[in-house]
């Protein structure tokens, strides 16, 4: 069985001006049968085009808040740290992945980025968001492999087929979330407070994202392993 090459979008440390990677992303891809490749942080168009052609799929990681300018808003006081270099690189690579029909899997920030790039908007800070009232703690303390709250999986979704359940208990480490869903995306799971926790792009082999962190719960949670297995399998077939 072939082992697909999967590009993992890098994390960035603004203080050290360096990019880096959490091992959980790499281990989950590797254990699911792929070869993880951490990408350089670059906005060079030819380099990104070459990466898009050469690699079999892309994992969009967590991290910085998405720049509110990308969805037409000013930066709110409670908005977190931005990384416009990541925004630019990931926007280009996501569009290239769609053009080439390469699988793309988003985690946390990745879900938020997919939604914004396809025309949706975000709550810049859930605790202070106008019109969003929730008793759910969306930003748990460690250890992050523990479940924080349940999500309801939408009937008929690809996620429902993958995990074989209509309800999951997931971890949670985010302060932003989807406000308006992008027109082309379909909600695949929601928290009990109505927040969209997973999305899919119909018509594509595998363009999907989750708000939780399956890389943290890969060892302990079968649904996390199922997500990575499906993603790596789609990359193998790309």
C-alpha positions in Angstrom: 0.0 0.0 0.0 1.4 3.4 -1.0 2.2 6.0 1.6 0.9 9.5 0.5 3.0 12.6 1.1 0.9 15.0 3.2 1.9 18.6 3.6 1.4 20.0 7.1 1.0 23.8 7.4 3.5 25.2 9.8 3.0 26.9 13.1 4.7 30.2 13.7 6.4 31.7 16.7 6.4 35.5 16.2 8.8 36.2 19.1 11.4 33.9 17.8 10.5 34.5 14.1 10.6 30.8 13.5 8.2 28.2 12.3 7.7 24.9 14.0 5.4 21.9 14.5 3.5 20.0 17.3 4.3 16.3 17.1 0.7 15.3 17.4 -0.1 16.3 13.8 2.9 14.4 12.5 2.3 11.3 14.6 -1.4 11.1 13.6 -0.7 11.3 9.9 2.1 8.8 10.2 0.1 6.3 12.2 -2.8 6.6 9.7 -0.4 5.5 7.0 0.9 8.8 5.5 4.2 10.5 5.3 4.0 13.9 7.1 5.9 16.8 5.5 6.1 20.1 7.4 6.0 22.9 4.9 8.1 26.0 4.9 6.4 29.3 5.7 6.4 31.0 2.3 4.2 33.2 0.2 6.3 32.5 -3.0 3.7 31.6 -5.6 5.9 29.3 -7.7 7.0 27.3 -4.6 3.4 26.9 -3.4 2.3 25.8 -6.9 5.1 23.2 -6.9 4.1 22.0 -3.5 0.4 21.7 -4.5 1.4 19.6 -7.5 3.9 17.4 -5.7 2.1 16.5 -2.5 -1.0 14.3 -2.2 -2.9 16.4 0.4 -2.7 19.1 3.0 -3.4 19.3 6.7 -4.3 22.9 7.9 -3.3 23.2 11.5 -4.4 25.2 14.5 -2.8 28.4 15.8 -3.3 32.1 15.2 -6.6 33.9 14.7 -7.6 34.5 11.1 -7.3 38.2 10.2 -10.8 39.7 10.5 -10.0 41.9 7.4 -10.5 38.7 5.3 -14.2 38.6 6.3 -14.7 42.4 6.2 -14.4 43.3 9.9 -12.2 45.4 12.1 -10.1 43.8 14.7 -12.1 43.4 17.9 -10.4 44.1 21.3 -10.7 40.4 22.3 -9.3 39.1 19.0 -6.1 37.1 19.5 -2.7 37.2 17.9 -2.7 37.3 14.1 -0.2 35.9 11.6 -0.8 37.4 8.2 2.1 35.4 6.7 0.2 32.2 7.5 -3.1 33.7 6.2 -1.5 34.5 2.9 0.3 31.2 2.4 -2.7 29.1 3.5 -5.2 31.0 1.4 -3.0 30.4 -1.7 -2.5 26.7 -0.9 -6.1 26.1 -0.1 -7.2 27.5 -3.4 -4.6 25.5 -5.2 -5.7 22.3 -3.4 -9.3 23.0 -4.6 -8.2 23.6 -8.2 -6.2 20.4 -8.2 -8.8 18.4 -6.3 -6.3 17.5 -3.6 -7.6 16.5 -0.1 -7.6 19.2 2.6 -8.2 18.6 6.2 -8.6 21.6 8.6 -8.2 21.5 12.4 -9.4 24.3 14.7 -8.0 27.4 12.9 -8.1 25.3 9.7 -11.9 25.1 10.0 -12.2 28.8 10.6 -9.9 29.5 7.6 -11.8 27.3 5.2 -15.0 29.1 6.2 -13.6 32.5 5.7 -11.9 31.8 2.4 -15.2 30.4 1.1 -17.1 33.5 2.1 -18.2 32.9 5.7 -17.5 34.9 8.9 -16.3 34.3 12.4 -17.1 35.2 16.0 -13.8 36.9 16.9 -14.2 35.9 20.5 -17.0 33.6 21.7 -17.1 34.7 25.4 -17.7 38.4 24.3 -19.6 37.8 21.1 -22.9 39.7 20.7 -25.8 37.3 20.3 -23.9 34.2 21.2 -24.7 32.9 24.7 -23.3 29.6 25.8 -22.8 27.6 28.9 -20.2 25.4 27.2 -16.5 25.9 27.9 -15.0 26.0 24.5 -11.4 26.5 25.8 -10.6 23.6 28.1 -7.5 23.2 30.3 -5.0 20.4 29.8 -4.9 17.5 29.3 -6.3 18.0 25.8 -7.1 14.4 25.1 -10.0 14.5 27.5 -13.4 15.3 26.1 -14.8 18.7 26.9 -18.4 18.7 25.4 -20.6 16.7 23.0 -21.4 17.5 19.4 -24.3 16.4 17.4 -23.3 14.8 14.1 -25.5 15.8 11.2 -27.5 13.0 9.5 -26.4 12.3 5.9 -23.0 13.9 6.4 -19.7 12.3 5.5 -18.7 12.7 9.1 -21.6 10.5 10.2 -20.5 7.8 7.8 -16.9 8.0 9.0 -17.5 7.9 12.8 -20.7 5.7 12.8 -22.4 7.8 15.4 -24.8 10.7 15.7 -23.0 12.1 18.8 -19.4 12.5 19.7 -17.6 13.8 22.8 -14.8 16.1 21.7 -12.0 18.1 23.2 -12.1 21.9 22.8 -9.4 24.6 22.7 -10.6 27.7 20.8 -12.0 31.1 21.5 -13.3 31.8 18.0 -15.9 30.1 15.9 -18.1 30.2 12.8 -20.7 33.0 12.8 -22.0 32.8 9.2 -21.3 29.5 7.4 -19.8 29.9 3.9 -22.5 29.2 1.2 -20.6 26.3 -0.3 -19.9 24.5 3.0 -22.2 22.1 4.8 -22.3 21.8 8.6 -21.4 18.3 9.6 -21.6 18.7 13.4 -22.8 21.2 16.0 -22.3 21.8 19.7 -25.4 21.9 21.9 -25.2 25.7 21.9 -25.6 25.7 18.1 -21.9 26.4 17.2 -20.8 24.6 14.1 -18.0 22.2 15.0 -17.4 20.4 11.7 -17.8 21.3 8.0 -17.6 19.6 4.6 -17.3 20.8 1.1 -19.8 18.7 -1.0 -18.6 17.6 -4.4 -15.0 17.2 -3.3 -13.3 13.9 -2.5 -12.2 15.2 0.9 -12.3 18.8 2.0 -13.4 18.8 5.6 -12.6 20.4 8.9 -13.3 20.1 12.6 -13.2 22.7 15.4 -11.8 20.2 17.9 -8.3 18.6 17.9 -8.3 14.9 16.9 -4.5 14.9 16.9 -4.6 15.2 20.7 -7.1 12.3 21.1 -5.8 10.1 18.4 -4.8 7.3 20.8 -7.8 7.4 23.0 -10.7 8.2 20.6 -11.8 6.0 17.7 -13.5 8.9 15.9 -10.2 10.7 15.8 -8.5 7.8 14.2 -11.3 7.4 11.7 -10.9 11.1 10.7 -7.2 10.7 10.0 -7.7 7.3 8.3 -10.3 8.9 5.9 -8.0 11.9 5.2 -4.9 9.8 4.5 -7.0 7.3 2.5 -8.3 10.2 0.3 -4.7 11.4 -0.1 -3.6 8.0 -1.2 -6.3 8.0 -3.9 -5.6 11.6 -5.1 
